[in-house]
């Protein structure tokens, strides 16, 4: 059941991200505002859902569908940000900074590598 919920939530999140991109298509920005908007909205939503979860106001199925599925489909940046925030909150500042640095550097390198492999 959880796989189905992640699938549904992820699909809806992806549709929302695509919708934002479509709304801004035709605008001549020199900055990826659609991605930034999706990331910011997803982080707000994930933070809200984590808050509800901490108060036990969110069922297990809702967590899976909304937090993992929807927010994951809308923006994996929200998950990365939440995990990094949790590291800072738990006093693991070194690991939080390593997570930020490695994520940025490795992912930039992997984009480069993928382009070269193609």
Number of C-alpha atoms within 10 A of each C-alpha: 8 15 11 12 19 24 18 17 24 23 17 19 22 20 15 17 21 15 14 16 17 12 10 13 11 8 9 7 10 6 8 10 14 19 17 13 15 25 21 15 17 25 22 14 17 23 17 13 19 17 13 14 16 10 9 10 12 16 11 12 13 18 20 21 23 24 25 21 27 28 30 23 25 26 25 18 19 24 19 16 18 16 14 20 15 14 17 15 11 10 11 13 15 11 13 20 14 12 17 14 12 12 13 12 11 11 12 12 12 12 11 11 11 10 9 8 7 5
